[in-house]
Amino acid sequence: MDWNAYKCSVEQSISNETIWGMGGSEFADENIENLKDDLNLINDGEYEELFSKYDVDVWEDYLK
């Protein structure tokens, strides 16, 4: 698993959600919090918890 690539993707998603939030998206704040939770799990090495949050197809792009 390429955790660095996933982490970069999450960081980019946070930036995108921030922009959506400026445009008035009602879901941006909740999405940002979920993404920040993902970053914390990555930084803490809690990979199994991350796996359990999402369907298997989410991880296909990050397999080495």
C-alpha positions as protocol buffer text, in pm:
chain_id: "A"
residue {
  index: 1
  type: MET
  ca { x: 0 y: 0 z: 0 }
}
residue {
  index: 2
  type: ASP
  ca { x: 135 y: 340 z: -94 }
}
residue {
  index: 3
  type: TRP
  ca { x: 34 y: 536 z: 214 }
}
residue {
  index: 4
  type: ASN
  ca { x: 226 y: 844 z: 101 }
}
residue {
  index: 5
  type: ALA
  ca { x: 19 y: 862 z: -218 }
}
residue {
  index: 6
  type: TYR
  ca { x: -302 y: 821 z: -19 }
}
residue {
  index: 7
  type: LYS
  ca { x: -192 y: 1087 z: 228 }
}
residue {
  index: 8
  type: CYS
  ca { x: -120 y: 1330 z: -60 }
}
residue {
  index: 9
  type: SER
  ca { x: -463 y: 1255 z: -204 }
}
residue {
  index: 10
  type: VAL
  ca { x: -629 y: 1325 z: 131 }
}
residue {
  index: 11
  type: GLU
  ca { x: -439 y: 1653 z: 168 }
}
residue {
  index: 12
  type: GLN
  ca { x: -550 y: 1759 z: -182 }
}
residue {
  index: 13
  type: SER
  ca { x: -907 y: 1664 z: -100 }
}
residue {
  index: 14
  type: ILE
  ca { x: -895 y: 1885 z: 209 }
}
residue {
  index: 15
  type: SER
  ca { x: -785 y: 2176 z: -12 }
}
residue {
  index: 16
  type: ASN
  ca { x: -1067 y: 2104 z: -257 }
}
residue {
  index: 17
  type: GLU
  ca { x: -1327 y: 2079 z: 19 }
}
residue {
  index: 18
  type: THR
  ca { x: -1204 y: 2410 z: 161 }
}
residue {
  index: 19
  type: ILE
  ca { x: -1273 y: 2572 z: -176 }
}
residue {
  index: 20
  type: TRP
  ca { x: -1616 y: 2408 z: -194 }
}
residue {
  index: 21
  type: GLY
  ca { x: -1685 y: 2541 z: 156 }
}
residue {
  index: 22
  type: MET
  ca { x: -1607 y: 2895 z: 43 }
}
residue {
  index: 23
  type: GLY
  ca { x: -1863 y: 2843 z: -231 }
}
residue {
  index: 24
  type: GLY
  ca { x: -2128 y: 2751 z: 22 }
}
residue {
  index: 25
  type: SER
  ca { x: -2124 y: 2372 z: 13 }
}
residue {
  index: 26
  type: GLU
  ca { x: -2313 y: 2249 z: 316 }
}
residue {
  index: 27
  type: PHE
  ca { x: -2113 y: 1926 z: 329 }
}
residue {
  index: 28
  type: ALA
  ca { x: -1761 y: 2073 z: 313 }
}
residue {
  index: 29
  type: ASP
  ca { x: -1705 y: 2107 z: 688 }
}
residue {
  index: 30
  type: GLU
  ca { x: -1813 y: 1749 z: 756 }
}
residue {
  index: 31
  type: ASN
  ca { x: -1600 y: 1619 z: 469 }
}
residue {
  index: 32
  type: ILE
  ca { x: -1297 y: 1814 z: 592 }
}
residue {
  index: 33
  type: GLU
  ca { x: -1335 y: 1666 z: 941 }
}
residue {
  index: 34
  type: ASN
  ca { x: -1356 y: 1313 z: 797 }
}
residue {
  index: 35
  type: LEU
  ca { x: -1048 y: 1374 z: 585 }
}
residue {
  index: 36
  type: LYS
  ca { x: -857 y: 1514 z: 882 }
}
residue {
  index: 37
  type: ASP
  ca { x: -951 y: 1201 z: 1074 }
}
residue {
  index: 38
  type: ASP
  ca { x: -798 y: 999 z: 789 }
}
residue {
  index: 39
  type: LEU
  ca { x: -477 y: 1201 z: 811 }
}
residue {
  index: 40
  type: ASN
  ca { x: -458 y: 1141 z: 1185 }
}
residue {
  index: 41
  type: LEU
  ca { x: -508 y: 768 z: 1133 }
}
residue {
  index: 42
  type: ILE
  ca { x: -229 y: 762 z: 874 }
}
residue {
  index: 43
  type: ASN
  ca { x: 5 y: 959 z: 1098 }
}
residue {
  index: 44
  type: ASP
  ca { x: -74 y: 727 z: 1390 }
}
residue {
  index: 45
  type: GLY
  ca { x: -23 y: 415 z: 1180 }
}
residue {
  index: 46
  type: GLU
  ca { x: -384 y: 302 z: 1229 }
}
residue {
  index: 47
  type: TYR
  ca { x: -411 y: 151 z: 882 }
}
residue {
  index: 48
  type: GLU
  ca { x: -658 y: -124 z: 970 }
}
residue {
  index: 49
  type: GLU
  ca { x: -905 y: 135 z: 1093 }
}
residue {
  index: 50
  type: LEU
  ca { x: -869 y: 320 z: 763 }
}
residue {
  index: 51
  type: PHE
  ca { x: -932 y: 0 z: 568 }
}
residue {
  index: 52
  type: SER
  ca { x: -1251 y: -58 z: 764 }
}
residue {
  index: 53
  type: LYS
  ca { x: -1387 y: 291 z: 683 }
}
residue {
  index: 54
  type: TYR
  ca { x: -1408 y: 243 z: 307 }
}
residue {
  index: 55
  type: ASP
  ca { x: -1498 y: -15 z: 44 }
}
residue {
  index: 56
  type: VAL
  ca { x: -1215 y: -216 z: -107 }
}
residue {
  index: 57
  type: ASP
  ca { x: -1237 y: -33 z: -442 }
}
residue {
  index: 58
  type: VAL
  ca { x: -1118 y: 290 z: -275 }
}
residue {
  index: 59
  type: TRP
  ca { x: -777 y: 134 z: -219 }
}
residue {
  index: 60
  type: GLU
  ca { x: -714 y: 5 z: -574 }
}
residue {
  index: 61
  type: ASP
  ca { x: -528 y: 320 z: -682 }
}
residue {
  index: 62
  type: TYR
  ca { x: -288 y: 295 z: -389 }
}
residue {
  index: 63
  type: LEU
  ca { x: -177 y: -66 z: -417 }
}
residue {
  index: 64
  type: LYS
  ca { x: 192 y: -105 z: -494 }
}
